[in-house]
Amino acid sequence: MSDAEIEAAAARVIALGDSSPRLARDPVNLPMIRTWVEAIGARAESACADPGLAPPAMIQVWTMPGLHGVRGDDDPLGVMSAVLDSAGYTSVVATNCDQEYHRYLKVGEQLAVRARLLDVAGPKRTALGEGWFVTTRSTWYSGDEPVATMDFRILKFRPAESAAAAPPAEQAPVMRPQVSPDTEFFWAGTQAGELRIQRCVDCGALRHPPGPMCPACGGGDLDYVVAAGTGEVYSYVVHHHPPVPGKALPLVIALVELTEGVRMVGELPGVAASEAAVGLPVRASFIRVDDSLVLPAWQPAGPQWLPPLTLDVTPTLVISGALATRDFQDVHHDRDAAVARGSKDIFLNILTTTGLVQRYVSDWAGPQAAVRGVSIRLGVPCYAGDSLTFTGKTVAADEVAVTGRCSLGNHVTATVRIER
């Protein structure tokens, strides 16, 4: 099928407008809400102030087709997917999702969804291979009342031959510090979630990095104090090159002057170069590389910054999230199927990621803050066995910018709109 034929098929589908309503299989109900809250890990009281209301990020869950469900003949995403499949663009990945919530849904409401095709753009060359971006708009109704909308974009692509033929690349080993008798107390501290500063017992002087004797008095009787974990950026650098094993570039490395007076180096994960500044208040955080290595890091500590949240992305989280959002794509629960499709393992689905973003902001904002919209853009996949750290910043009175970062880089960047 030629590009012109694909464009002509897209024009015909766009001209059809909204599809016929597709009824949700079940009314909004408490068992599904409780399952979603448990899988996402949200606190029930912050997910929704009223237990008779559904968390807004569940909107797509209610009308998912299910394990054996089929799309209607006039479903625009299904129609365009079939067209692109026949043209050889058989692989798919979600890229963007922009949801607006007009109000929260009540238990017992029966929903229906209608969808239309907004745009088909391509062919585009991407890191995954040549493909077409397909954007649809879904509108959910309770009776005749529209209650939510979603613009959803996928990439239908033909995997690059070189990527498909090449064996999976071995990940470079992570750079590890040399642990000595002088420094082992420090690294034991990071494992325990503490910043430990060496102290001279004789004169009380603090020093970092640690050494075998006190530089102030020459004493060799040394112990440590646990730092408060607060300070400000004394200097920083934005590292673009060369590559750092286990890190996605660019990254910001900051030299922080702690409240106790010593200076310590660490990464500022999730902070853009434009947001880093000398004098920026920070607090200590920790990056768990594996069971034997935890690195000190920093998070901005001003009033506009949200506290970071780090999640272990276990197979249980990936699978329970997929099931709770009624997404039965095999790459989210079947490791063999995921590997056969070119992934190294099962990975988080976009509905779970959207839920985690809502959880992060709702836990911070509290149950009285209503979430009015979530816009996300997916980056690298977040595989089972990784960790995912959310950071956020208020950019307006009713808007929070969120970044979710895993070991491969930014998994998601998002904007959450709230109403207090």
C-alpha positions in Angstrom: 0.0 0.0 0.0 1.4 3.4 -1.0 1.6 6.5 1.2 -1.1 8.1 -0.9 -3.4 5.2 -0.3 -2.8 5.4 3.5 -3.5 9.2 3.4 -6.7 8.6 1.4 -7.9 6.0 3.9 -7.2 8.4 6.8 -9.2 11.1 5.0 -12.2 8.8 4.7 -12.1 7.9 8.4 -11.7 11.5 9.4 -14.7 12.5 7.3 -16.9 9.9 9.2 -16.6 11.9 12.4 -17.6 10.2 15.7 -18.0 6.5 15.9 -21.2 5.0 17.3 -21.3 4.8 21.1 -19.5 1.9 22.7 -21.1 1.0 26.1 -18.9 0.2 29.1 -19.3 -3.4 30.0 -20.0 -2.5 33.7 -21.2 0.5 35.5 -18.7 2.5 37.6 -18.3 0.2 40.6 -16.4 -0.1 43.9 -14.6 -3.4 43.2 -12.9 -2.1 40.1 -12.0 1.2 42.0 -10.5 -0.7 44.9 -8.5 -3.0 42.6 -7.2 0.1 40.7 -6.3 1.9 43.9 -4.4 -1.2 45.3 -2.5 -1.8 42.0 -1.5 1.9 41.6 -0.5 2.0 45.3 -2.5 5.2 46.0 -3.9 6.0 49.4 -7.7 5.6 49.1 -8.3 8.9 50.8 -6.1 10.9 48.4 -7.1 9.0 45.2 -10.6 10.5 45.7 -12.0 12.4 48.6 -15.4 10.8 48.3 -15.4 6.9 48.4 -18.4 7.0 46.1 -16.5 8.7 43.3 -14.0 7.1 40.9 -10.4 8.4 40.5 -10.4 10.4 37.3 -7.4 8.6 35.7 -9.6 5.5 35.6 -11.7 7.1 32.8 -10.3 4.9 30.0 -10.5 1.7 32.2 -14.3 1.7 32.1 -14.6 1.2 28.4 -11.5 -1.0 27.7 -12.7 -3.9 25.5 -11.3 -6.6 27.8 -9.4 -9.8 27.2 -11.6 -11.1 24.3 -13.3 -7.8 23.4 -13.2 -6.6 19.8 -13.4 -3.1 18.5 -16.5 -1.9 16.5 -16.3 -1.8 12.7 -16.4 2.0 12.9 -13.8 2.4 15.6 -11.3 4.8 14.1 -8.2 3.5 15.8 -9.1 -0.1 14.9 -9.7 0.9 11.2 -6.5 2.8 10.8 -4.5 0.1 12.6 -5.8 -2.4 10.1 -4.8 -0.1 7.2 -1.3 0.3 8.5 -1.0 -3.4 9.4 -1.7 -4.2 5.7 1.0 -1.7 4.7 3.6 -3.4 6.9 3.5 -1.1 9.9 2.6 -3.9 12.3 4.2 -2.7 15.6 2.7 -0.2 17.9 3.6 2.0 20.8 1.6 4.6 22.6 3.3 8.0 22.7 1.0 10.7 24.1 -2.2 10.9 26.1 -4.1 14.1 27.0 -7.1 13.7 29.3 -9.6 16.3 30.5 -12.0 15.5 33.3 -15.2 17.6 33.4 -16.3 16.0 36.7 -15.6 12.9 38.8 -17.8 9.8 38.1 -20.2 8.4 40.6 -20.5 4.7 41.5 -23.4 3.3 39.5 -23.1 5.6 36.4 -23.2 3.8 33.0 -20.7 5.2 30.5 -20.4 5.1 26.8 -17.5 6.4 24.6 -17.4 7.7 21.1 -14.2 8.3 19.2 -13.0 10.1 16.1 -9.8 10.2 14.1 -8.0 13.6 14.3 -4.9 13.1 12.3 -2.6 10.5 10.7 1.0 11.8 10.0 3.8 10.0 8.2 5.8 8.3 7.2 8.2 9.5 9.9 11.6 8.1 10.7 11.9 7.3 14.4 14.4 5.5 16.6 12.0 2.5 16.5 11.7 2.5 12.7 9.7 4.2 10.0 6.1 4.7 11.0 2.9 6.8 11.1 1.5 8.7 14.1 -2.3 8.2 14.6 -4.2 10.6 16.8 -7.8 10.0 18.0 -10.1 11.8 20.3 -12.4 9.9 22.7 -15.3 11.5 24.5 -17.0 9.7 27.4 -20.7 10.3 28.1 -23.0 9.6 31.1 -26.3 9.6 29.4 -26.1 12.7 27.1 -23.6 14.5 29.3 -19.9 14.5 28.2 -17.8 13.8 31.3 -14.3 13.4 29.9 -12.2 13.7 26.7 -8.9 12.2 25.7 -6.6 12.8 22.8 -4.5 9.7 22.3 -1.6 9.2 19.9 0.1 6.0 18.9 3.0 5.2 16.6 2.4 2.4 14.1 5.8 1.4 12.9 7.8 -1.0 10.9 10.8 -2.1 13.0 14.1 -1.1 11.6 15.7 -4.2 10.0 19.1 -3.6 11.7 17.4 -3.3 15.1 15.3 -6.4 14.5 18.2 -8.5 13.3 20.7 -7.3 16.0 20.9 -9.2 19.3 20.0 -7.2 22.4 22.9 -5.0 23.3 24.6 -5.8 26.6 24.2 -3.0 29.1 27.5 -1.4 30.2 28.4 -2.1 33.8 27.6 0.7 36.2 30.5 2.7 37.5 31.1 1.9 41.1 33.0 3.7 43.8 36.1 2.2 45.5 35.0 1.3 49.0 37.9 1.4 51.5 38.1 1.1 55.3 37.9 4.9 55.4 34.7 5.2 53.3 32.8 2.0 54.1 30.8 3.7 56.8 29.6 6.3 54.3 28.3 3.7 51.8 26.7 1.7 54.6 24.9 5.0 55.4 23.5 5.4 51.9 22.1 1.9 52.1 20.3 3.0 55.2 19.1 6.2 53.7 21.6 8.4 55.7 24.2 10.9 54.7 27.1 10.2 57.1 29.9 12.8 57.6 33.2 11.8 59.1 33.9 13.5 62.5 37.1 13.8 64.5 36.5 12.7 68.1 39.4 14.8 69.4 38.5 18.2 67.9 35.0 17.7 66.5 36.0 18.8 62.9 33.8 17.4 60.1 35.2 16.4 56.7 34.1 15.0 53.4 35.3 13.0 51.6 36.5 10.8 54.5 40.2 10.1 55.2 42.4 8.1 57.6 43.1 11.1 59.9 41.8 14.5 60.8 43.3 17.3 58.6 42.6 19.8 61.4 44.4 18.2 64.3 46.0 15.1 63.0 43.9 12.8 65.2 43.1 9.3 64.2 40.1 8.7 66.4 37.2 9.1 64.0 33.5 8.5 63.9 30.6 10.1 62.1 27.5 12.2 62.4 24.3 11.8 60.3 23.7 15.0 58.2 20.3 16.7 58.2 20.4 16.2 54.4 19.7 19.9 53.6 21.9 22.4 51.8 22.2 24.4 48.7 24.0 24.1 45.3 27.5 25.5 45.5 28.3 24.7 41.9 27.1 22.4 39.2 27.9 21.0 35.7 25.6 19.7 33.0 27.2 16.5 31.6 26.6 15.8 27.9 29.6 13.6 26.9 31.2 11.1 27.2 28.6 8.5 28.0 28.3 7.4 31.6 27.4 3.7 32.0 24.0 3.3 33.5 23.0 6.9 32.9 20.9 8.8 30.3 22.5 12.1 29.2 22.4 15.0 29.7 22.5 14.9 33.5 23.1 17.6 36.1 25.8 17.0 38.7 25.8 19.3 41.7 28.4 20.1 44.4 26.2 20.9 47.4 27.2 22.7 50.6 25.4 20.9 53.4 24.0 22.7 56.4 26.8 21.2 58.4 29.4 23.0 56.3 30.9 20.2 54.2 30.4 19.9 50.5 29.3 16.7 48.7 28.8 15.8 45.0 25.7 14.1 43.7 23.3 14.0 40.8 20.2 16.2 40.5 17.9 13.6 38.8 14.8 14.9 37.0 16.1 18.5 37.0 16.5 20.3 33.7 19.7 22.2 33.1 17.6 25.4 32.9 16.3 24.7 36.4 19.7 24.2 38.1 21.2 27.2 39.8 23.9 28.1 42.3 22.1 28.7 45.6 19.2 26.3 44.8 18.0 24.8 48.1 18.1 21.0 48.0 17.6 18.0 50.2 19.2 14.6 50.1 17.7 11.7 48.2 19.1 8.4 47.1 19.4 6.4 43.9 19.3 2.7 44.4 21.4 1.2 41.6 21.1 -2.4 42.8 21.2 -4.3 46.1 24.8 -3.4 46.8 25.0 0.2 45.6 23.0 3.3 46.7 24.2 6.7 45.5 23.6 10.0 47.2 21.6 12.5 45.1 19.8 15.8 45.5 16.2 17.1 45.0 15.2 20.7 44.9 13.7 21.7 48.3 11.9 25.1 47.5 8.2 25.4 48.1 7.4 24.9 44.4 9.0 21.5 44.4 7.1 18.3 45.3 8.9 15.6 47.4 10.3 12.8 45.2 8.6 9.4 45.1 10.6 6.3 44.1 8.8 3.1 43.3 10.2 -0.4 42.7 8.8 -1.5 39.4 8.3 -5.1 40.3 6.7 -7.7 38.0 3.8 -7.5 40.4 3.3 -3.8 39.8 3.5 -4.2 36.0 1.1 -7.1 35.8 -1.4 -5.9 38.5 -1.4 -2.4 36.9 -2.2 -3.9 33.5 -5.0 -6.1 34.9 -6.4 -3.3 37.0 -6.6 -1.1 33.9 -8.0 -4.0 31.8 -5.1 -3.8 29.4 -4.5 -7.4 28.3 -1.7 -6.7 25.8 0.7 -9.6 26.3 3.8 -7.4 26.5 2.6 -6.2 29.9 2.2 -9.6 31.6 4.0 -12.3 29.4 7.8 -12.0 29.4 8.3 -14.4 26.6 5.9 -12.5 24.4 7.5 -9.2 25.3 11.0 -10.5 24.4 9.7 -12.0 21.1 8.4 -8.5 20.2 11.8 -6.9 20.8 11.6 -5.9 24.5 13.9 -7.1 27.2 11.0 -7.7 29.7 7.5 -6.8 30.5 6.9 -3.1 31.0 4.4 -0.6 32.4 1.4 0.2 30.2 0.3 3.8 29.6 -2.8 3.5 31.7 -0.8 2.5 34.7 1.7 5.3 34.1 -1.2 7.8 33.9 -2.5 6.4 37.2 0.9 6.7 38.9 1.2 10.3 37.8 -2.3 11.1 39.3 -1.3 9.2 42.5 1.9 11.3 42.8 0.2 14.6 42.5 -2.9 13.6 44.5 -0.8 12.3 47.4 0.9 15.7 47.5 -2.1 18.0 46.9 -4.5 16.1 49.2 -8.0 14.8 48.8 -9.6 18.2 48.5 -7.7 19.0 45.3 -9.7 17.9 42.2 -7.6 16.6 39.3 -9.0 18.2 36.1 -6.6 16.9 33.5 -3.5 14.8 32.9 -1.3 15.2 29.8 1.6 12.7 29.4 4.3 12.0 26.9 6.0 8.7 27.1 9.7 8.3 26.7 11.8 5.2 27.4 10.0 2.0 28.5 10.0 1.2 32.2 10.8 -2.5 32.6 10.1 -4.8 35.4 13.0 -4.9 37.8 13.7 -1.1 37.4 12.8 1.7 39.7 10.8 4.8 38.8 11.4 8.1 40.5 8.8 10.9 40.2 9.7 14.5 40.7 7.4 17.5 40.3 7.3 21.3 40.3 4.4 23.7 40.5 4.5 25.9 37.4 1.2 27.7 38.1 -1.3 27.8 40.9 -3.3 25.0 39.2 -0.6 23.2 37.3 2.1 20.7 38.2 4.9 19.5 35.9 5.9 15.9 36.6 8.9 13.8 35.4 9.1 10.0 36.0 12.6 8.8 35.5 13.9 5.2 35.4 17.4 3.8 34.7 17.1 4.3 30.9 16.1 8.0 31.2 12.8 9.8 31.3 9.9 7.3 31.2 7.2 10.0 31.3 6.9 13.8 31.3 3.5 15.1 32.3 1.4 18.1 33.2 -1.4 17.7 35.8 -4.1 20.4 36.2 -5.7 20.6 39.6 -8.5 22.7 41.2 -8.3 23.4 44.9 
